[in-house]
């Protein structure tokens, strides 16, 4: 296989635009989670401790947060279709790409110095595919809810009809 063909396939998988995420940023990652036949969006908020392969289709960030006193790290492929959105909440001044020293620190010693930045300009990224996927997920949830409601209404109508038939039978037996 030629390299050009592989490159073409990889470029098709890439999102057209992504947020400029750097090490030291505090981010919110919106990820689609599938549990059985249900889908939901889970938000993971933490500090980016590593960025890898920034300009390639395998671009990845590693996000760390403290949950119930335990450090939790999660890696996200930026171009993964299950990653719906990445928001930069806070930007910090760091001098490294890989902030592994944060693993040994907790509390105030794990703080990073904040830097002023234009939050709206950084997060103003519109990817038509991911927005369409998010709208499709919402529409599917709405249609599923309407289907459940219609099914419940028909079951209620059947129960009401049975109840009326039973009451009519009781009245006929009393006479």
C-alpha positions in Angstrom: 0.0 0.0 0.0 1.2 3.4 -0.8 1.8 6.1 1.8 -0.5 8.5 -0.1 -3.5 6.1 0.2 -2.9 5.6 4.0 -2.6 9.4 4.4 -5.9 9.9 2.5 -7.8 7.4 4.7 -6.3 9.0 7.9 -7.3 12.5 6.7 -10.8 11.4 6.1 -11.1 10.2 9.8 -9.8 13.5 11.2 -12.1 16.2 12.4 -11.9 19.4 10.3 -11.3 21.7 13.3 -10.3 20.9 16.9 -9.6 23.1 19.9 -6.0 24.1 20.5 -5.3 22.1 23.7 -1.9 22.4 25.5 -0.3 20.9 28.5 -1.5 22.7 31.7 -4.9 23.5 30.4 -7.9 22.6 32.5 -10.4 21.1 30.1 -13.9 19.6 30.0 -14.1 16.6 27.6 -17.6 15.7 26.5 -17.6 12.0 25.6 -20.4 9.8 24.3 -20.9 6.7 26.5 -22.9 3.7 25.3 -24.4 1.5 28.0 -26.4 -1.4 26.6 -28.8 0.3 24.2 -28.7 3.7 25.9 -26.4 6.6 25.1 -25.4 9.5 27.2 -22.8 12.3 27.3 -20.3 12.2 30.1 -18.1 15.2 31.0 -14.6 14.6 32.3 -13.0 17.7 33.7 -9.3 17.9 34.7 -5.8 19.1 33.8 -4.1 18.1 30.6 -0.8 16.6 31.7 0.3 15.4 28.2 -0.4 16.0 24.5 0.8 13.6 21.8 0.9 13.7 18.0 -0.8 17.1 17.8 -1.0 17.4 14.0 -1.8 13.7 13.2 -5.0 11.7 13.2 -3.7 9.9 16.4 -3.6 13.2 18.4 -4.1 12.4 22.0 -4.4 14.2 25.3 -4.1 12.8 28.8 -6.4 14.4 31.4 -5.9 14.0 35.1 -8.4 14.8 37.9 -8.7 14.0 41.6 -11.9 12.0 42.3 -12.7 11.2 45.9 -9.0 11.7 46.9 -7.8 9.4 44.2 -6.0 10.6 41.0 -7.7 9.5 37.8 -6.1 9.8 34.4 -7.9 9.3 31.1 -6.5 9.5 27.6 -8.7 10.8 24.8 -8.1 10.6 21.1 -9.0 14.1 19.9 -10.3 12.8 16.5 -12.4 10.0 18.0 -16.0 10.4 17.0 -17.1 9.5 20.6 -15.3 12.7 21.8 -18.0 15.3 21.0 -16.4 18.4 22.4 -13.4 19.7 24.3 -13.7 23.0 26.2 -10.7 24.8 27.6 -11.8 26.1 31.0 -8.5 27.5 32.2 -5.0 28.0 30.8 -1.9 27.8 32.9 1.8 28.6 32.5 3.9 25.5 32.2 7.4 24.9 30.8 7.0 21.2 29.9 4.9 19.1 27.6 4.6 16.2 30.0 3.6 17.2 33.5 4.3 13.9 35.3 5.4 15.7 38.4 1.7 16.5 39.2 1.2 12.8 40.0 3.3 13.1 43.2 1.7 16.4 44.3 -1.7 17.1 45.9 -3.5 20.1 47.3 -1.9 23.5 47.0 1.4 22.2 45.6 -0.4 20.8 42.6 -1.7 24.2 41.6 -0.6 25.8 38.3 -0.3 29.6 37.7 -3.2 30.8 35.6 -2.7 32.8 32.4 -5.2 35.2 30.9 -6.6 34.0 27.6 -9.6 34.7 25.4 -11.8 31.7 26.4 -14.5 32.4 23.7 -12.0 32.6 20.9 -10.3 29.3 21.9 -13.5 27.4 22.4 -15.3 28.8 19.3 -14.7 25.7 17.2 -17.6 24.4 15.2 -17.3 20.9 13.7 -20.3 20.2 11.6 -20.0 16.4 12.0 -19.8 16.4 15.8 -22.6 19.0 16.1 -24.8 16.8 13.7 -24.0 13.7 15.8 -25.0 15.6 18.9 -28.2 16.7 17.3 -28.9 13.2 16.1 -28.4 11.8 19.6 -30.8 14.4 21.0 -33.4 13.6 18.3 -33.0 9.9 18.9 -33.6 10.4 22.6 -36.6 12.6 22.0 -38.1 10.0 19.5 -37.5 7.2 22.0 -39.2 9.2 24.8 -42.2 9.9 22.5 -42.4 6.2 21.5 -42.4 5.2 25.2 -45.1 7.8 26.0 -47.2 6.6 23.1 -46.8 2.9 24.2 -47.8 3.9 27.7 -50.9 5.8 26.4 -52.0 2.7 24.5 -51.5 0.5 27.5 -53.5 2.9 29.6 -56.3 3.0 27.1 -56.4 -0.9 27.0 -56.5 -1.0 30.8 -59.3 1.6 30.9 -61.3 -0.5 28.3 -60.8 -3.6 30.4 -61.8 -1.8 33.6 -65.0 -0.5 31.9 -65.8 -4.0 30.6 -65.4 -5.4 34.1 -67.5 -2.7 35.7 -70.2 -3.3 33.0 -70.1 -7.0 33.8 -70.5 -6.4 37.5 -73.5 -4.1 36.9 -75.1 -6.7 34.7 -74.6 -9.4 37.4 -76.1 -7.2 40.1 -79.4 -6.8 38.3 
